[in-house]
Amino acid sequence: MNEVVVAVYRSASAAEAAVEDLKVARVPSATIRQFVSDPAAQEGLLELHNRSIASGDRVVAVTVEDRHASAVMGILDMRGPVCMTDVPLPMGESRAIKNWRFSADPSSK
């Protein structure tokens, strides 16, 4: 089964460093995405909805096999996220990601 590990960072540089750390670690099965948060949206991100997420915060979401989730959390935690969570992903990844309310992936700009 897969899990989604989500970390929220105040700065783009911290989020980008966390993504680079994940790439260097070459965690098997990891799919990494970055978003810019939009807390004004109706739906929140997993259980992070009620946490203090500011507009413009950087979100790193990693879909990974559950056996690698703790390693991913450890790597993301090294860059000091303001909040982090992991949840099982019983549905398909694309469906879960589509339901999150964030503006465009910052790497696509």
MOPAC internal coordinates of N, CA, C and O (Angstrom, degrees):
PM7 1SCF
backbone

  N    0.0000 0     0.00 0     0.00 0    0    0    0
  C    1.4469 1     0.00 0     0.00 0    1    0    0
  C    1.5299 1   108.98 1     0.00 0    2    1    0
  O    1.2310 1   121.23 1   -30.24 1    3    2    1
  N    1.3105 1   115.26 1   149.76 1    3    2    1
  C    1.4564 1   120.57 1   178.32 1    5    3    2
  C    1.5146 1   111.95 1   -98.42 1    6    5    3
  O    1.2310 1   121.06 1   -22.38 1    7    6    5
  N    1.3109 1   115.58 1   157.62 1    7    6    5
  C    1.4551 1   123.01 1   173.75 1    9    7    6
  C    1.5080 1   108.35 1  -128.25 1   10    9    7
  O    1.2310 1   121.42 1   -21.58 1   11   10    9
  N    1.3279 1   114.89 1   158.42 1   11   10    9
  C    1.4558 1   120.82 1   171.73 1   13   11   10
  C    1.5202 1   106.82 1  -112.58 1   14   13   11
  O    1.2310 1   121.01 1   -55.39 1   15   14   13
  N    1.3248 1   115.67 1   124.61 1   15   14   13
  C    1.4573 1   122.09 1   174.76 1   17   15   14
  C    1.5193 1   106.00 1  -105.10 1   18   17   15
  O    1.2310 1   120.73 1   -53.24 1   19   18   17
  N    1.3320 1   116.21 1   126.76 1   19   18   17
  C    1.4542 1   121.41 1  -176.35 1   21   19   18
  C    1.5215 1   108.96 1  -123.84 1   22   21   19
  O    1.2310 1   120.90 1   -50.11 1   23   22   21
  N    1.3343 1   115.89 1   129.89 1   23   22   21
  C    1.4656 1   121.70 1   176.43 1   25   23   22
  C    1.5231 1   108.16 1  -128.91 1   26   25   23
  O    1.2310 1   121.07 1   -39.60 1   27   26   25
  N    1.3268 1   115.55 1   140.40 1   27   26   25
  C    1.4619 1   121.52 1   179.92 1   29   27   26
  C    1.5243 1   108.55 1  -114.81 1   30   29   27
  O    1.2310 1   121.30 1   -50.65 1   31   30   29
  N    1.3220 1   115.12 1   129.35 1   31   30   29
  C    1.4637 1   121.86 1  -178.82 1   33   31   30
  C    1.5290 1   109.41 1  -120.24 1   34   33   31
  O    1.2310 1   120.46 1   -32.82 1   35   34   33
  N    1.3227 1   116.72 1   147.18 1   35   34   33
  C    1.4620 1   121.36 1   177.84 1   37   35   34
  C    1.5243 1   112.24 1   -75.11 1   38   37   35
  O    1.2310 1   119.98 1   151.87 1   39   38   37
  N    1.3357 1   117.64 1   -28.13 1   39   38   37
  C    1.4653 1   119.35 1  -175.41 1   41   39   38
  C    1.5246 1   111.35 1  -120.24 1   42   41   39
  O    1.2310 1   121.87 1   -29.84 1   43   42   41
  N    1.3221 1   114.02 1   150.16 1   43   42   41
  C    1.4570 1   120.09 1   176.52 1   45   43   42
  C    1.5259 1   110.59 1   -64.20 1   46   45   43
  O    1.2310 1   120.40 1   143.33 1   47   46   45
  N    1.3317 1   116.84 1   -36.67 1   47   46   45
  C    1.4659 1   119.33 1  -177.82 1   49   47   46
  C    1.5294 1   111.92 1   -65.14 1   50   49   47
  O    1.2310 1   119.94 1   142.10 1   51   50   49
  N    1.3299 1   117.72 1   -37.90 1   51   50   49
  C    1.4689 1   120.34 1   177.92 1   53   51   50
  C    1.5300 1   110.65 1   -66.89 1   54   53   51
  O    1.2310 1   120.56 1   137.44 1   55   54   53
  N    1.3252 1   116.54 1   -42.56 1   55   54   53
  C    1.4678 1   120.39 1   178.97 1   57   55   54
  C    1.5261 1   110.81 1   -64.09 1   58   57   55
  O    1.2310 1   120.52 1   135.64 1   59   58   57
  N    1.3208 1   116.61 1   -44.36 1   59   58   57
  C    1.4616 1   120.38 1   179.95 1   61   59   58
  C    1.5237 1   111.34 1   -65.00 1   62   61   59
  O    1.2310 1   120.05 1   142.35 1   63   62   61
  N    1.3204 1   117.52 1   -37.65 1   63   62   61
  C    1.4642 1   120.87 1   177.30 1   65   63   62
  C    1.5304 1   110.35 1   -65.32 1   66   65   63
  O    1.2310 1   120.40 1   139.79 1   67   66   65
  N    1.3355 1   116.84 1   -40.21 1   67   66   65
  C    1.4643 1   120.44 1   178.39 1   69   67   66
  C    1.5273 1   110.64 1   -63.11 1   70   69   67
  O    1.2310 1   120.38 1   138.29 1   71   70   69
  N    1.3261 1   116.87 1   -41.71 1   71   70   69
  C    1.4641 1   120.61 1   178.12 1   73   71   70
  C    1.5246 1   110.26 1   -63.45 1   74   73   71
  O    1.2310 1   120.38 1   137.01 1   75   74   73
  N    1.3134 1   116.88 1   -42.99 1   75   74   73
  C    1.4713 1   120.10 1   178.26 1   77   75   74
  C    1.5233 1   110.96 1   -62.46 1   78   77   75
  O    1.2310 1   120.50 1   139.20 1   79   78   77
  N    1.3437 1   116.64 1   -40.80 1   79   78   77
  C    1.4670 1   120.35 1   177.29 1   81   79   78
  C    1.5286 1   110.85 1   -59.19 1   82   81   79
  O    1.2310 1   120.73 1   138.36 1   83   82   81
  N    1.3362 1   116.22 1   -41.64 1   83   82   81
  C    1.4675 1   120.53 1   178.86 1   85   83   82
  C    1.5295 1   111.19 1   -64.80 1   86   85   83
  O    1.2310 1   120.71 1   139.66 1   87   86   85
  N    1.3224 1   116.25 1   -40.34 1   87   86   85
  C    1.4660 1   119.75 1   179.15 1   89   87   86
  C    1.5263 1   110.79 1   -64.69 1   90   89   87
  O    1.2310 1   120.36 1   138.63 1   91   90   89
  N    1.3220 1   116.91 1   -41.37 1   91   90   89
  C    1.4641 1   121.07 1   179.06 1   93   91   90
  C    1.5256 1   110.29 1   -64.48 1   94   93   91
  O    1.2310 1   120.27 1   142.15 1   95   94   93
  N    1.3222 1   117.09 1   -37.85 1   95   94   93
  C    1.4678 1   121.62 1  -178.78 1   97   95   94
  C    1.5247 1   112.23 1   -70.18 1   98   97   95
  O    1.2310 1   120.39 1   159.94 1   99   98   97
  N    1.3174 1   116.85 1   -20.06 1   99   98   97
  C    1.4720 1   121.68 1  -179.96 1  101   99   98
  C    1.5231 1   112.63 1    49.12 1  102  101   99
  O    1.2310 1   121.42 1  -127.40 1  103  102  101
  N    1.3170 1   114.89 1    52.60 1  103  102  101
  C    1.4622 1   120.03 1   178.67 1  105  103  102
  C    1.5267 1   108.01 1   -66.20 1  106  105  103
  O    1.2310 1   120.36 1   -56.12 1  107  106  105
  N    1.3378 1   116.92 1   123.88 1  107  106  105
  C    1.4648 1   119.27 1  -179.82 1  109  107  106
  C    1.5320 1   110.62 1   -59.90 1  110  109  107
  O    1.2310 1   120.86 1   -36.80 1  111  110  109
  N    1.2909 1   115.96 1   143.20 1  111  110  109
  C    1.4675 1   125.00 1   173.90 1  113  111  110
  C    1.5232 1   114.91 1    69.44 1  114  113  111
  O    1.2310 1   119.18 1  -173.75 1  115  114  113
  N    1.3224 1   119.17 1     6.25 1  115  114  113
  C    1.4648 1   120.50 1  -176.60 1  117  115  114
  C    1.5301 1   111.41 1   -79.55 1  118  117  115
  O    1.2310 1   121.11 1   -48.34 1  119  118  117
  N    1.3361 1   115.48 1   131.66 1  119  118  117
  C    1.4551 1   122.54 1   171.39 1  121  119  118
  C    1.5191 1   105.96 1  -115.77 1  122  121  119
  O    1.2310 1   120.42 1   -60.60 1  123  122  121
  N    1.3224 1   116.80 1   119.40 1  123  122  121
  C    1.4673 1   121.99 1  -172.54 1  125  123  122
  C    1.5188 1   109.56 1  -108.81 1  126  125  123
  O    1.2310 1   120.96 1   -47.34 1  127  126  125
  N    1.3397 1   115.76 1   132.66 1  127  126  125
  C    1.4603 1   121.10 1   175.80 1  129  127  126
  C    1.5186 1   108.84 1  -132.69 1  130  129  127
  O    1.2310 1   121.11 1   -31.08 1  131  130  129
  N    1.3381 1   115.49 1   148.92 1  131  130  129
  C    1.4652 1   121.39 1   174.71 1  133  131  130
  C    1.5162 1   108.69 1  -121.52 1  134  133  131
  O    1.2310 1   121.55 1   -35.78 1  135  134  133
  N    1.3418 1   114.64 1   144.22 1  135  134  133
  C    1.4549 1   121.62 1   178.41 1  137  135  134
  C    1.5154 1   108.88 1  -138.54 1  138  137  135
  O    1.2310 1   121.01 1   -19.18 1  139  138  137
  N    1.3215 1   115.67 1   160.82 1  139  138  137
  C    1.4597 1   121.99 1   169.70 1  141  139  138
  C    1.5212 1   105.29 1  -105.71 1  142  141  139
  O    1.2310 1   120.07 1   -53.55 1  143  142  141
  N    1.3334 1   117.48 1   126.45 1  143  142  141
  C    1.4626 1   120.50 1  -173.08 1  145  143  142
  C    1.5192 1   112.74 1   -69.10 1  146  145  143
  O    1.2310 1   121.97 1   -29.17 1  147  146  145
  N    1.3213 1   113.84 1   150.83 1  147  146  145
  C    1.4562 1   122.64 1   175.69 1  149  147  146
  C    1.5258 1   107.20 1  -136.22 1  150  149  147
  O    1.2310 1   119.85 1   -98.22 1  151  150  149
  N    1.3521 1   117.89 1    81.78 1  151  150  149
  C    1.4581 1   120.58 1  -175.10 1  153  151  150
  C    1.5218 1   113.45 1   -67.83 1  154  153  151
  O    1.2310 1   119.43 1   170.15 1  155  154  153
  N    1.3190 1   118.69 1    -9.85 1  155  154  153
  C    1.4642 1   120.89 1   177.68 1  157  155  154
  C    1.5241 1   111.81 1   -75.50 1  158  157  155
  O    1.2310 1   120.24 1   167.13 1  159  158  157
  N    1.3221 1   117.15 1   -12.87 1  159  158  157
  C    1.4640 1   120.97 1   179.92 1  161  159  158
  C    1.5224 1   110.21 1   -65.69 1  162  161  159
  O    1.2310 1   120.81 1   -27.53 1  163  162  161
  N    1.3057 1   116.05 1   152.47 1  163  162  161
  C    1.4687 1   122.05 1  -178.41 1  165  163  162
  C    1.5250 1   112.61 1   -63.33 1  166  165  163
  O    1.2310 1   120.31 1   137.59 1  167  166  165
  N    1.3202 1   117.02 1   -42.41 1  167  166  165
  C    1.4606 1   120.30 1  -175.93 1  169  167  166
  C    1.5147 1   110.33 1   -98.64 1  170  169  167
  O    1.2310 1   121.08 1   -36.94 1  171  170  169
  N    1.3296 1   115.54 1   143.06 1  171  170  169
  C    1.4564 1   119.78 1   179.01 1  173  171  170
  C    1.4995 1   111.92 1   -95.73 1  174  173  171
  O    1.2310 1   120.73 1    -0.03 1  175  174  173
  N    1.2872 1   116.22 1   179.97 1  175  174  173
  C    1.4535 1   122.92 1   179.49 1  177  175  174
  C    1.5164 1   109.03 1   -98.86 1  178  177  175
  O    1.2310 1   121.30 1   -73.16 1  179  178  177
  N    1.3173 1   115.12 1   106.84 1  179  178  177
  C    1.4536 1   121.30 1  -179.96 1  181  179  178
  C    1.5259 1   109.19 1    45.98 1  182  181  179
  O    1.2310 1   119.33 1    46.82 1  183  182  181
  N    1.3221 1   118.88 1  -133.18 1  183  182  181
  C    1.4514 1   118.48 1   179.73 1  185  183  182
  C    1.5176 1   113.65 1   -91.59 1  186  185  183
  O    1.2310 1   120.15 1  -167.90 1  187  186  185
  N    1.3238 1   117.32 1    12.10 1  187  186  185
  C    1.4552 1   120.25 1   177.65 1  189  187  186
  C    1.5210 1   111.78 1   -81.77 1  190  189  187
  O    1.2310 1   120.09 1   173.54 1  191  190  189
  N    1.3203 1   117.44 1    -6.46 1  191  190  189
  C    1.4628 1   121.96 1  -173.27 1  193  191  190
  C    1.5251 1   113.65 1   -51.63 1  194  193  191
  O    1.2310 1   119.61 1   137.60 1  195  194  193
  N    1.3033 1   118.35 1   -42.40 1  195  194  193
  C    1.4618 1   121.12 1  -175.75 1  197  195  194
  C    1.5235 1   113.76 1   -91.68 1  198  197  195
  O    1.2310 1   119.79 1  -175.06 1  199  198  197
  N    1.3097 1   118.01 1     4.94 1  199  198  197
  C    1.4628 1   121.31 1   178.27 1  201  199  198
  C    1.5168 1   109.30 1   -84.42 1  202  201  199
  O    1.2310 1   120.23 1    -9.99 1  203  202  201
  N    1.3089 1   117.16 1   170.01 1  203  202  201
  C    1.4578 1   120.94 1  -178.12 1  205  203  202
  C    1.5310 1   110.67 1   -83.30 1  206  205  203
  O    1.2310 1   121.21 1   -94.55 1  207  206  205
  N    1.3090 1   115.30 1    85.45 1  207  206  205
  C    1.4529 1   121.60 1   177.21 1  209  207  206
  C    1.5196 1   106.78 1  -107.20 1  210  209  207
  O    1.2310 1   120.65 1   -58.57 1  211  210  209
  N    1.3136 1   116.37 1   121.43 1  211  210  209
  C    1.4615 1   121.52 1  -177.93 1  213  211  210
  C    1.5211 1   110.42 1   -93.23 1  214  213  211
  O    1.2310 1   121.31 1   -27.19 1  215  214  213
  N    1.3104 1   115.09 1   152.81 1  215  214  213
  C    1.4526 1   120.08 1   175.64 1  217  215  214
  C    1.5195 1   108.93 1   -58.48 1  218  217  215
  O    1.2310 1   120.90 1   -47.88 1  219  218  217
  N    1.3138 1   115.88 1   132.12 1  219  218  217
  C    1.4544 1   120.39 1  -179.30 1  221  219  218
  C    1.5145 1   114.60 1    93.31 1  222  221  219
  O    1.2310 1   119.76 1   171.27 1  223  222  221
  N    1.3388 1   118.07 1    -8.73 1  223  222  221
  C    1.4675 1   119.55 1   174.56 1  225  223  222
  C    1.5188 1   108.75 1   -59.81 1  226  225  223
  O    1.2310 1   120.77 1   -29.23 1  227  226  225
  N    1.3218 1   116.13 1   150.77 1  227  226  225
  C    1.4603 1   121.43 1   179.18 1  229  227  226
  C    1.5151 1   109.47 1   -97.48 1  230  229  227
  O    1.2310 1   120.96 1   -48.30 1  231  230  229
  N    1.3017 1   115.78 1   131.70 1  231  230  229
  C    1.4529 1   122.58 1  -179.47 1  233  231  230
  C    1.5202 1   108.61 1  -113.23 1  234  233  231
  O    1.2310 1   121.05 1   -49.93 1  235  234  233
  N    1.3132 1   115.59 1   130.07 1  235  234  233
  C    1.4556 1   121.74 1   174.31 1  237  235  234
  C    1.5226 1   106.36 1  -112.60 1  238  237  235
  O    1.2310 1   120.63 1   -58.90 1  239  238  237
  N    1.3301 1   116.40 1   121.10 1  239  238  237
  C    1.4617 1   122.37 1   179.32 1  241  239  238
  C    1.5218 1   108.19 1  -117.26 1  242  241  239
  O    1.2310 1   121.10 1   -52.80 1  243  242  241
  N    1.3212 1   115.49 1   127.20 1  243  242  241
  C    1.4615 1   120.94 1  -177.44 1  245  243  242
  C    1.5258 1   108.42 1  -123.70 1  246  245  243
  O    1.2310 1   120.88 1   -60.91 1  247  246  245
  N    1.3132 1   115.92 1   119.09 1  247  246  245
  C    1.4569 1   120.88 1   172.92 1  249  247  246
  C    1.5199 1   106.70 1   -93.31 1  250  249  247
  O    1.2310 1   121.14 1   -52.72 1  251  250  249
  N    1.3216 1   115.43 1   127.28 1  251  250  249
  C    1.4660 1   119.98 1  -172.70 1  253  251  250
  C    1.5221 1   109.27 1  -151.63 1  254  253  251
  O    1.2310 1   120.41 1   -24.27 1  255  254  253
  N    1.3176 1   116.83 1   155.73 1  255  254  253
  C    1.4622 1   120.03 1   173.41 1  257  255  254
  C    1.5174 1   108.38 1   -60.26 1  258  257  255
  O    1.2310 1   120.54 1   -37.50 1  259  258  257
  N    1.3292 1   116.57 1   142.50 1  259  258  257
  C    1.4690 1   120.15 1  -174.60 1  261  259  258
  C    1.5223 1   113.08 1   -57.48 1  262  261  259
  O    1.2310 1   119.63 1   150.95 1  263  262  261
  N    1.3113 1   118.30 1   -29.05 1  263  262  261
  C    1.4684 1   119.68 1  -179.75 1  265  263  262
  C    1.5250 1   112.87 1   -68.78 1  266  265  263
  O    1.2310 1   119.85 1   163.55 1  267  266  265
  N    1.3510 1   117.90 1   -16.45 1  267  266  265
  C    1.4632 1   121.57 1   179.29 1  269  267  266
  C    1.5327 1   112.46 1  -105.69 1  270  269  267
  O    1.2310 1   120.00 1  -179.88 1  271  270  269
  N    1.3236 1   117.60 1     0.12 1  271  270  269
  C    1.4654 1   121.19 1  -175.00 1  273  271  270
  C    1.5305 1   112.56 1   -61.95 1  274  273  271
  O    1.2310 1   119.77 1   138.54 1  275  274  273
  N    1.3247 1   118.04 1   -41.46 1  275  274  273
  C    1.4694 1   119.01 1  -178.58 1  277  275  274
  C    1.5282 1   111.23 1   -66.78 1  278  277  275
  O    1.2310 1   119.94 1   145.42 1  279  278  277
  N    1.3320 1   117.72 1   -34.58 1  279  278  277
  C    1.4618 1   120.38 1   176.87 1  281  279  278
  C    1.5229 1   110.45 1   -65.71 1  282  281  279
  O    1.2310 1   120.40 1   137.69 1  283  282  281
  N    1.3311 1   116.84 1   -42.31 1  283  282  281
  C    1.4609 1   121.29 1   178.09 1  285  283  282
  C    1.5282 1   110.16 1   -62.98 1  286  285  283
  O    1.2310 1   120.15 1   136.84 1  287  286  285
  N    1.3245 1   117.33 1   -43.16 1  287  286  285
  C    1.4697 1   120.26 1   178.94 1  289  287  286
  C    1.5308 1   110.60 1   -61.76 1  290  289  287
  O    1.2310 1   120.13 1   139.58 1  291  290  289
  N    1.3079 1   117.35 1   -40.42 1  291  290  289
  C    1.4567 1   120.56 1   178.72 1  293  291  290
  C    1.5187 1   112.00 1   -62.66 1  294  293  291
  O    1.2310 1   120.76 1   138.25 1  295  294  293
  N    1.3304 1   116.16 1   -41.75 1  295  294  293
  C    1.4675 1   120.46 1   179.39 1  297  295  294
  C    1.5256 1   110.36 1   -66.07 1  298  297  295
  O    1.2310 1   120.07 1   133.42 1  299  298  297
  N    1.3364 1   117.48 1   -46.58 1  299  298  297
  C    1.4644 1   121.00 1  -179.83 1  301  299  298
  C    1.5294 1   111.45 1   -64.15 1  302  301  299
  O    1.2310 1   120.54 1   143.98 1  303  302  301
  N    1.3115 1   116.58 1   -36.02 1  303  302  301
  C    1.4698 1   121.15 1  -177.89 1  305  303  302
  C    1.5293 1   112.62 1   -65.78 1  306  305  303
  O    1.2310 1   120.15 1   154.40 1  307  306  305
  N    1.3153 1   117.33 1   -25.60 1  307  306  305
  C    1.4728 1   120.34 1  -179.40 1  309  307  306
  C    1.5225 1   112.50 1   -63.25 1  310  309  307
  O    1.2310 1   119.66 1   158.48 1  311  310  309
  N    1.3225 1   118.25 1   -21.52 1  311  310  309
  C    1.4628 1   122.10 1  -177.94 1  313  311  310
  C    1.5267 1   112.83 1   -98.86 1  314  313  311
  O    1.2310 1   120.13 1  -169.14 1  315  314  313
  N    1.3285 1   117.37 1    10.86 1  315  314  313
  C    1.4633 1   122.14 1   171.55 1  317  315  314
  C    1.5214 1   116.35 1    66.97 1  318  317  315
  O    1.2310 1   119.83 1  -122.60 1  319  318  317
  N    1.3371 1   117.92 1    57.40 1  319  318  317
  C    1.4599 1   118.39 1   177.16 1  321  319  318
  C    1.5278 1   111.61 1   -67.38 1  322  321  319
  O    1.2310 1   120.46 1   -26.97 1  323  322  321
  N    1.3390 1   116.72 1   153.03 1  323  322  321
  C    1.4637 1   119.92 1   177.01 1  325  323  322
  C    1.5173 1   110.68 1   -75.79 1  326  325  323
  O    1.2310 1   120.19 1   153.98 1  327  326  325
  N    1.3314 1   117.23 1   -26.02 1  327  326  325
  C    1.4625 1   121.61 1   171.76 1  329  327  326
  C    1.5184 1   108.96 1  -158.90 1  330  329  327
  O    1.2310 1   121.43 1   -23.13 1  331  330  329
  N    1.3209 1   114.86 1   156.87 1  331  330  329
  C    1.4507 1   120.58 1  -176.84 1  333  331  330
  C    1.5256 1   108.70 1  -153.72 1  334  333  331
  O    1.2310 1   120.45 1   -32.06 1  335  334  333
  N    1.3203 1   116.74 1   147.94 1  335  334  333
  C    1.4579 1   121.28 1   176.58 1  337  335  334
  C    1.5165 1   109.41 1  -152.90 1  338  337  335
  O    1.2310 1   120.86 1   -15.47 1  339  338  337
  N    1.3186 1   115.97 1   164.53 1  339  338  337
  C    1.4612 1   121.23 1   170.05 1  341  339  338
  C    1.5179 1   108.03 1  -139.07 1  342  341  339
  O    1.2310 1   121.17 1   -36.83 1  343  342  341
  N    1.3096 1   115.38 1   143.17 1  343  342  341
  C    1.4677 1   121.10 1  -179.47 1  345  343  342
  C    1.5160 1   109.42 1  -141.12 1  346  345  343
  O    1.2310 1   120.42 1   -31.33 1  347  346  345
  N    1.3332 1   116.80 1   148.67 1  347  346  345
  C    1.4692 1   119.72 1   174.49 1  349  347  346
  C    1.5203 1   109.33 1   -63.97 1  350  349  347
  O    1.2310 1   120.86 1   -28.75 1  351  350  349
  N    1.2959 1   115.96 1   151.25 1  351  350  349
  C    1.4525 1   120.90 1  -179.03 1  353  351  350
  C    1.5233 1   109.17 1  -119.13 1  354  353  351
  O    1.2310 1   120.39 1   -95.80 1  355  354  353
  N    1.3456 1   116.85 1    84.20 1  355  354  353
  C    1.4602 1   118.90 1  -178.43 1  357  355  354
  C    1.5217 1   112.83 1   -72.86 1  358  357  355
  O    1.2310 1   120.42 1   155.53 1  359  358  357
  N    1.3435 1   116.81 1   -24.47 1  359  358  357
  C    1.4609 1   119.21 1   179.30 1  361  359  358
  C    1.5185 1   109.70 1   -96.53 1  362  361  359
  O    1.2310 1   119.95 1    -6.92 1  363  362  361
  N    1.2889 1   117.69 1   173.08 1  363  362  361
  C    1.4577 1   121.50 1   179.57 1  365  363  362
  C    1.5178 1   111.55 1   -64.68 1  366  365  363
  O    1.2310 1   120.58 1   -32.59 1  367  366  365
  N    1.3219 1   116.49 1   147.41 1  367  366  365
  C    1.4563 1   121.73 1  -177.32 1  369  367  366
  C    1.5204 1   111.97 1   -58.00 1  370  369  367
  O    1.2310 1   119.72 1   134.63 1  371  370  369
  N    1.3102 1   118.14 1   -45.37 1  371  370  369
  C    1.4635 1   120.00 1  -175.52 1  373  371  370
  C    1.5207 1   111.02 1   -63.16 1  374  373  371
  O    1.2310 1   119.84 1   143.93 1  375  374  373
  N    1.3167 1   117.91 1   -36.07 1  375  374  373
  C    1.4602 1   121.24 1   178.10 1  377  375  374
  C    1.5263 1   110.86 1   -66.74 1  378  377  375
  O    1.2310 1   120.08 1   138.51 1  379  378  377
  N    1.3193 1   117.45 1   -41.49 1  379  378  377
  C    1.4692 1   120.79 1   179.96 1  381  379  378
  C    1.5274 1   110.59 1   -66.75 1  382  381  379
  O    1.2310 1   120.18 1   134.27 1  383  382  381
  N    1.3206 1   117.27 1   -45.73 1  383  382  381
  C    1.4605 1   121.24 1  -178.79 1  385  383  382
  C    1.5188 1   110.06 1   -63.56 1  386  385  383
  O    1.2310 1   119.93 1   140.55 1  387  386  385
  N    1.3203 1   117.74 1   -39.45 1  387  386  385
  C    1.4557 1   121.92 1  -177.94 1  389  387  386
  C    1.5275 1   111.49 1   -62.56 1  390  389  387
  O    1.2310 1   120.04 1   149.07 1  391  390  389
  N    1.3134 1   117.53 1   -30.93 1  391  390  389
  C    1.4604 1   121.16 1  -178.05 1  393  391  390
  C    1.5211 1   113.40 1   -79.14 1  394  393  391
  O    1.2310 1   119.32 1   169.05 1  395  394  393
  N    1.3144 1   118.90 1   -10.95 1  395  394  393
  C    1.4550 1   121.54 1   179.15 1  397  395  394
  C    1.5134 1   109.16 1   -79.35 1  398  397  395
  O    1.2310 1   120.09 1   -34.10 1  399  398  397
  N    1.3129 1   117.43 1   145.90 1  399  398  397
  C    1.4605 1   122.30 1  -176.61 1  401  399  398
  C    1.5171 1   110.67 1  -108.08 1  402  401  399
  O    1.2310 1   120.82 1   -86.14 1  403  402  401
  N    1.3132 1   116.04 1    93.86 1  403  402  401
  C    1.4477 1   122.00 1   178.41 1  405  403  402
  C    1.5063 1   108.47 1  -139.58 1  406  405  403
  O    1.2310 1   120.97 1   -22.84 1  407  406  405
  N    1.2954 1   115.75 1   157.16 1  407  406  405
  C    1.4563 1   118.86 1   174.21 1  409  407  406
  C    1.5189 1   109.09 1   -75.48 1  410  409  407
  O    1.2310 1   120.41 1     4.47 1  411  410  409
  N    1.2958 1   116.83 1  -175.53 1  411  410  409
  C    1.4562 1   122.61 1  -171.64 1  413  411  410
  C    1.5256 1   113.25 1   -58.13 1  414  413  411
  O    1.2310 1   121.87 1   -25.47 1  415  414  413
  N    1.3082 1   114.03 1   154.53 1  415  414  413
  C    1.4511 1   122.55 1   173.88 1  417  415  414
  C    1.5240 1   108.25 1   -59.40 1  418  417  415
  O    1.2310 1   119.17 1   -57.05 1  419  418  417
  N    1.3334 1   119.18 1   122.95 1  419  418  417
  C    1.4660 1   120.59 1  -176.62 1  421  419  418
  C    1.5172 1   112.98 1   -63.73 1  422  421  419
  O    1.2310 1   119.41 1   156.76 1  423  422  421
  N    1.2970 1   118.74 1   -23.24 1  423  422  421
  C    1.4556 1   120.41 1  -179.19 1  425  423  422
  C    1.5198 1   111.49 1   -76.14 1  426  425  423
  O    1.2310 1   119.87 1   167.27 1  427  426  425
  N    1.3372 1   117.85 1   -12.73 1  427  426  425
  C    1.4554 1   120.26 1  -179.21 1  429  427  426
  C    1.5155 1   112.17 1   -90.46 1  430  429  427
  O    1.2310 1   119.69 1   178.83 1  431  430  429
  N    1.3194 1   118.20 1    -1.17 1  431  430  429
  C    1.4657 1   121.11 1  -179.73 1  433  431  430
  C    1.4997 1   111.45 1   -89.89 1  434  433  431
  O    1.2310 1   120.10 1   180.00 1  435  434  433

